[in-house]
């Protein structure tokens, strides 16, 4: 399997994992009292925005094809770093 395909598969798997984690956060937020729910909903919204950005980068990766993917890899890596940090911070709050 080419480096491009491996990178693409890992990105897809990570997005799916983050989406599942976000679903868990949504479920927990529903069970909280009003004040805590407001705080958690804000964090969830922030994660949703970052996850959407990551999904857009993933789509760019898929659309770039094997010949040009290296040109967008640094942007994707940056988005992944931001998402990883955001989900690590969220994990400590939920």
Secondary structure, 3 states (H helix, E strand, C coil): CCHHHHHHHHHHHHHHHHHHHHHHHHHHHHCCCHHHHHHHHHHHHHHHHHHHHHHHHHHHHHHHHHHHCHHHHHHHHHHHHHHHHHHHHHHHHC
